[in-house]
């Protein structure tokens, strides 16, 4: 049986730190990243692709804000913005992949699924929102929005100061249409799903699907999806070739392989940055503990070169 792999594209797969974010830049970045995935198809893998959406959804929230202030246009809620950017980014990935498949004479279909992800409405994250989204406001603006919209804010600690909206980041519980994702992938289609962590939804007392003003960590959602569709391998693409301890210190050390026990130990010791590598390690560990063969964390352009990358595996 062919192996099934889920590949989670990091933010730099779409938009890099020194770029303005034009469509031309994003399309070039996506094409370069996807070119490095084609070897999986050559090795007869089925693949599912997920992606981040942080910069894009942040930009959309700022456009919402400007439209409301300048033209009195109603703001769209966060779940709609996540859905919007899922479609936008999925379209870019789908079109770029189709062009690459044609270039390399690979006959496959590509499909994008706007994906809802169920969360628990009683998740403690809803009582302690921490995820920063959107633009920076001054104190007066933040207080006004808190009164009018019920938004929560936290003060920025960076040099520019100001206040940013914070929203909950609940743990994903299940992926809606996960059977569709798996069936399409195992039929040989390239599937793009669970973008940006998925659209967070929950079931109310009448079992209706309801939207949630939250964002889900895309690596945790991708890891859950990989486990639920019984993928063999889970890849997280980022901007470093390995996972390191003592990162950027004189005693920096690249890790490979990394078993689950050691990964948990390093997490407890605070060896990984909470804002970047820690969520990736947790997602990789979650996949392996739920029965996955291995997780790999590496830099996007080095995926094909198997000399690079940190493999997270079951305990020795």
SVG drawing of the C-alpha trace seen along z (x, -y; Angstrom):
<svg xmlns="http://www.w3.org/2000/svg" viewBox="-32 -57 62 59">
<polyline fill="none" stroke="black" stroke-width="0.4" points="0.0,0.0 1.2,-3.5 2.3,-5.6 0.3,-8.7 2.1,-11.9 0.7,-15.1 2.9,-18.2 2.3,-21.4 3.7,-24.4 5.1,-27.1 4.5,-30.8 7.7,-31.3 6.3,-29.0 4.0,-31.9 5.4,-35.1 8.9,-35.9 9.9,-38.4 11.5,-40.9 8.7,-40.9 5.7,-43.3 3.3,-40.4 2.3,-41.0 0.6,-38.2 3.6,-37.8 5.9,-37.3 3.5,-34.8 3.0,-32.8 6.8,-32.6 7.3,-31.4 4.6,-28.8 6.0,-27.4 9.5,-27.1 8.2,-25.3 6.0,-22.9 8.8,-22.0 10.5,-20.4 7.5,-18.2 7.4,-16.5 9.9,-13.9 7.2,-12.4 5.0,-11.9 8.0,-10.3 8.4,-8.0 4.8,-7.0 3.3,-8.7 -0.2,-10.1 0.0,-13.6 -2.2,-16.0 -1.0,-19.6 -1.9,-22.0 -0.7,-25.6 -0.6,-28.6 -2.4,-31.8 -1.1,-34.2 0.0,-37.1 -2.9,-36.8 -5.6,-36.7 -3.9,-39.5 -3.9,-41.6 -7.6,-40.8 -8.5,-41.9 -6.8,-45.2 -8.7,-45.6 -11.9,-44.9 -10.9,-47.6 -10.1,-50.2 -13.4,-49.4 -15.4,-49.9 -13.7,-53.2 -13.6,-54.7 -16.8,-53.3 -18.9,-52.0 -18.7,-48.5 -19.5,-45.8 -16.6,-43.8 -16.6,-40.1 -16.0,-37.8 -12.8,-35.9 -14.1,-32.5 -15.2,-34.1 -11.8,-35.6 -10.1,-32.2 -12.4,-30.7 -11.7,-33.6 -7.9,-33.1 -8.2,-29.3 -9.8,-29.7 -7.3,-32.4 -4.2,-30.4 -5.7,-27.1 -6.3,-28.5 -2.7,-29.8 -1.3,-26.4 -3.7,-24.5 -2.9,-26.5 0.9,-26.4 0.8,-22.7 -1.2,-22.1 1.4,-24.0 4.3,-22.1 2.5,-18.8 2.2,-19.8 5.8,-20.9 7.0,-17.5 4.5,-15.4 2.7,-14.1 -1.0,-13.3 -2.8,-14.1 -5.8,-16.2 -5.6,-18.8 -8.5,-19.8 -8.8,-22.4 -11.2,-21.8 -12.4,-24.7 -12.1,-22.8 -14.0,-23.3 -12.3,-22.0 -14.3,-21.2 -13.2,-22.6 -14.7,-22.3 -16.6,-25.4 -15.5,-24.7 -11.8,-24.8 -10.0,-26.8 -8.5,-28.9 -11.8,-30.8 -11.3,-32.1 -7.7,-33.2 -7.3,-34.5 -3.6,-34.8 -3.3,-34.7 -2.5,-38.2 -4.3,-39.1 -4.8,-42.2 -3.3,-45.6 -1.8,-47.6 -4.1,-50.2 -3.4,-52.9 -4.9,-52.6 -7.9,-54.9 -8.8,-52.9 -8.4,-49.6 -10.6,-50.6 -13.3,-51.8 -13.3,-48.5 -13.3,-46.5 -16.5,-48.4 -18.2,-48.3 -17.3,-44.8 -16.3,-42.9 -12.8,-42.3 -9.9,-41.5 -6.6,-43.3 -3.0,-42.9 -0.3,-45.4 2.5,-44.9 6.0,-44.5 7.8,-45.2 9.5,-48.6 6.5,-50.1 4.2,-49.5 0.4,-49.8 -2.3,-47.2 -3.4,-44.2 -6.5,-42.1 -6.1,-38.7 -8.3,-35.7 -8.5,-32.1 -6.5,-29.3 -8.4,-26.1 -7.1,-22.6 -8.6,-21.0 -10.8,-18.0 -11.7,-16.6 -11.5,-17.5 -14.8,-17.8 -14.9,-15.8 -11.8,-13.9 -13.1,-10.8 -13.4,-12.8 -9.9,-14.0 -8.5,-10.5 -10.6,-9.0 -9.6,-11.7 -6.0,-11.4 -5.9,-7.6 -7.6,-7.7 -4.5,-9.6 -5.6,-13.2 -3.5,-15.9 -5.6,-17.4 -5.2,-20.8 -7.0,-20.9 -7.1,-22.3 -5.5,-25.5 -4.6,-28.0 -5.5,-25.5 -9.0,-25.2 -12.2,-27.2 -12.9,-26.7 -16.5,-25.6 -18.4,-23.8 -21.7,-22.0 -24.3,-23.7 -27.0,-22.1 -29.1,-21.3 -26.0,-19.9 -25.9,-22.7 -22.5,-23.7 -21.7,-27.2 -18.8,-29.5 -16.1,-30.3 -14.1,-33.6 -10.8,-31.9 -7.8,-30.6 -6.3,-27.1 -2.6,-26.3 -2.1,-25.1 0.6,-22.5 -1.6,-21.0 -4.6,-20.9 -2.4,-19.4 -1.0,-16.8 -4.6,-15.8 -5.6,-15.6 -2.6,-13.4 -3.5,-11.0 -7.2,-10.9 -6.6,-10.0 -4.0,-7.4 -1.1,-9.0 2.2,-7.3 4.4,-10.4 3.9,-14.0 6.2,-16.8 6.4,-20.3 8.2,-22.7 9.8,-25.7 12.8,-28.0 15.6,-25.9 17.1,-22.6 16.9,-20.9 15.4,-21.2 18.1,-22.5 18.6,-22.8 20.5,-25.8 19.5,-27.5 21.9,-30.2 24.1,-29.6 27.8,-28.5 26.6,-25.0 23.9,-24.8 23.1,-21.2 21.0,-19.8 18.8,-16.9 18.2,-13.9 16.6,-11.6 14.6,-12.8 12.4,-10.3 9.2,-11.3 10.5,-11.0 13.5,-13.3 11.2,-15.7 8.9,-16.0 11.9,-16.5 13.3,-19.3 9.9,-20.9 9.7,-20.8 13.2,-22.4 12.1,-25.3 14.6,-24.4 12.2,-25.4 10.7,-28.9 7.0,-29.0 6.4,-31.3 7.9,-29.2 9.4,-25.7 7.5,-24.4 4.1,-24.1 5.8,-22.2 7.4,-19.8 4.1,-19.2 2.4,-18.6 5.1,-16.1 4.9,-14.3 1.1,-14.1 1.2,-12.5 3.7,-9.8 1.8,-9.1 -1.4,-8.7 0.1,-6.0 2.0,-7.8 5.2,-6.4 7.4,-9.5 7.3,-13.3 9.9,-15.4 10.7,-19.0 13.0,-20.7 13.5,-23.7 11.2,-23.7 13.9,-23.7 15.8,-20.9 13.0,-18.4 14.2,-16.3 17.7,-16.1 17.3,-13.4 20.6,-14.4 18.6,-17.2 15.7,-17.3 14.9,-16.2 12.9,-13.0 10.6,-12.6 10.0,-8.9 8.6,-6.6 10.7,-5.9 13.8,-3.7"/>
</svg>
